[in-house]
Amino acid sequence: MKKIIGIGVVLLLVIVVILARVDFNRLGKDHVYVQIGEPANIEEQKIDTGEIITRYWYELPAYDEEGNVVDVAFSANKELRQEAYLKLYVKKENEVSSYDEVSWEEIPTAAQQELGQ
């Protein structure tokens, strides 16, 4: 009986560690690539503490691994670096859930051809 409880505790710990490390905003999402330009909109919101929260909204054409265009709109809590390349994690074709900055070399060839350089 103690052996079964021990195995159960170890399995539970493994599950907790896996769940803590998995980013569900990226897991199983499609990827598209963009080059950052100026924000389309800057939104400021005052929260209950009096602090002002700023969101930078971007509306850009993005390209998948095959070079197909997808129009995306997403926000960031800081202004993104101009001319930077991003890998966007999308669901339902154009719903952005997360992003990572990438180098030109990390972008698939078909998307590079559409982005130009």
C-alpha positions as CSV (number, residue, x, y, z in Angstrom):
1,M,0.0,0.0,0.0
2,K,2.8,2.4,0.9
3,K,4.4,1.6,-2.5
4,I,1.2,2.6,-4.3
5,I,0.9,5.9,-2.4
6,G,4.6,6.6,-3.1
7,I,4.1,6.1,-6.8
8,G,1.0,8.2,-6.7
9,V,2.9,11.1,-5.0
10,V,5.7,10.9,-7.5
11,L,3.3,10.9,-10.5
12,L,1.5,13.9,-9.0
13,L,4.8,15.8,-8.6
14,V,5.7,15.0,-12.2
15,I,2.3,16.3,-13.4
16,V,2.6,19.5,-11.3
17,V,6.2,20.1,-12.7
18,I,5.0,19.6,-16.3
19,L,2.0,21.8,-15.9
20,A,4.2,24.6,-14.3
21,R,6.6,24.5,-17.2
22,V,4.1,24.2,-20.2
23,D,3.1,27.5,-21.8
24,F,-0.5,26.8,-22.9
25,N,-0.5,30.0,-25.0
26,R,2.1,28.4,-27.3
27,L,1.2,24.7,-27.1
28,G,-0.4,23.4,-30.2
29,K,-0.6,26.8,-32.0
30,D,0.2,27.6,-35.6
31,H,3.0,30.0,-36.3
32,V,3.1,33.1,-38.5
33,Y,5.8,35.7,-38.9
34,V,5.7,39.5,-38.9
35,Q,8.0,42.5,-39.0
36,I,7.1,45.1,-36.5
37,G,6.2,48.6,-37.5
38,E,4.5,51.5,-35.7
39,P,1.7,50.6,-33.3
40,A,-1.7,51.1,-34.9
41,N,-3.1,52.3,-31.6
42,I,-2.0,53.1,-28.0
43,E,-4.5,52.5,-25.3
44,E,-4.2,53.7,-21.7
45,Q,-6.4,52.5,-18.9
46,K,-6.4,53.7,-15.3
47,I,-6.9,50.8,-12.8
48,D,-8.3,50.9,-9.3
49,T,-4.9,51.6,-7.7
50,G,-4.6,54.7,-9.9
51,E,-1.8,53.2,-12.0
52,I,-2.1,53.7,-15.7
53,I,-1.7,50.6,-17.9
54,T,-0.6,51.1,-21.5
55,R,-1.3,48.6,-24.3
56,Y,0.3,48.9,-27.7
57,W,-1.9,47.5,-30.5
58,Y,-0.4,46.2,-33.8
59,E,-2.3,45.4,-37.0
60,L,0.0,43.7,-39.5
61,P,0.1,41.2,-42.3
62,A,1.8,38.0,-41.2
63,Y,3.0,35.1,-43.2
64,D,2.9,31.4,-42.5
65,E,5.5,28.7,-43.4
66,E,4.1,28.5,-46.9
67,G,4.1,32.3,-47.5
68,N,0.3,32.7,-47.2
69,V,-0.8,36.0,-45.7
70,V,-2.8,36.3,-42.5
71,D,-4.0,39.6,-41.2
72,V,-3.4,39.8,-37.4
73,A,-4.1,42.2,-34.6
74,F,-2.5,41.8,-31.2
75,S,-1.3,43.9,-28.3
76,A,1.8,44.2,-26.1
77,N,2.3,45.8,-22.7
78,K,5.4,47.6,-24.1
79,E,6.2,49.2,-27.4
80,L,7.9,46.5,-29.5
81,R,11.3,47.1,-31.2
82,Q,10.9,48.6,-34.6
83,E,11.8,46.4,-37.6
84,A,12.0,43.3,-35.2
85,Y,10.8,40.0,-36.6
86,L,8.3,38.1,-34.5
87,K,7.0,34.5,-34.5
88,L,3.4,34.8,-33.5
89,Y,1.5,31.8,-32.0
90,V,-2.0,31.9,-33.4
91,K,-5.2,29.9,-33.1
92,K,-8.3,30.0,-35.2
93,E,-6.2,31.4,-38.1
94,N,-5.5,34.9,-36.7
95,E,-6.0,35.0,-33.0
96,V,-2.6,35.7,-31.5
97,S,-2.0,34.1,-28.1
98,S,1.7,34.8,-27.7
99,Y,4.9,35.9,-29.6
100,D,8.7,35.5,-29.6
101,E,11.2,37.7,-31.3
102,V,13.2,35.7,-33.8
103,S,16.2,36.3,-36.1
104,W,15.8,36.5,-39.9
105,E,17.4,33.0,-40.2
106,E,14.7,31.5,-38.0
107,I,11.9,32.5,-40.4
108,P,10.9,29.9,-43.1
109,T,12.1,30.7,-46.6
110,A,8.5,31.3,-48.0
111,A,7.7,33.7,-45.3
112,Q,11.1,35.4,-45.8
113,Q,10.3,36.0,-49.4
114,E,7.0,37.7,-48.5
115,L,8.6,39.8,-45.7
116,G,11.5,40.9,-47.9
117,Q,14.6,42.3,-46.3
